[in-house]
Amino acid sequence: PLEDSAMMLIPASAVVAQGQLTGLFRVDADGIARFRLIRTGRRINDSVEVLSGLPDGSRYVPAPPPDMADGVRVEVAS
């Protein structure tokens, strides 16, 4: 190995399959959910490793409803 890298894990419920594409809904600064492609790796318990497509610190929808679409405004629940 050339360097140590941290593994990025997200809840498996955040991963959305659209046809043969795998992605998730990232939330932008304006609170709009955007479908973005990701490359996944191993599944560990209820989490999935993200290999690419999700920059550190990104906000995403952890459990999108089945009818969620690109461009929908979302609110952050506390």
Residue pairs with C-beta under 8 A, 6 or more apart in sequence:
7 49
8 49
8 50
8 54
8 56
9 44
9 47
9 48
9 49
9 50
10 24
10 47
10 48
10 50
10 54
10 60
10 62
11 46
11 47
11 48
11 62
11 63
12 43
12 46
12 47
12 48
13 46
13 62
13 63
14 24
14 25
14 48
14 60
14 61
14 62
14 63
14 64
15 22
15 23
15 24
15 38
15 40
15 48
16 22
16 23
16 24
16 25
16 35
16 64
16 68
18 35
21 37
22 37
22 38
22 39
22 40
23 35
23 36
23 37
23 38
23 53
24 35
24 36
24 38
24 54
24 60
24 61
24 64
25 33
25 34
25 35
25 36
25 60
25 61
25 64
25 68
25 70
25 74
26 33
26 34
26 36
26 54
26 58
26 59
26 60
27 33
27 34
27 59
27 60
27 61
27 74
27 76
28 34
30 73
31 73
31 74
31 75
31 76
32 71
32 72
32 73
32 74
33 61
33 64
33 68
33 70
33 71
33 72
33 73
33 74
34 70
34 71
35 70
36 53
36 54
37 53
38 50
38 51
38 52
38 53
38 54
39 50
39 51
39 52
39 53
40 48
40 49
40 50
40 51
41 48
41 49
41 50
41 51
42 48
42 49
43 49
54 60
59 76
61 68
61 74
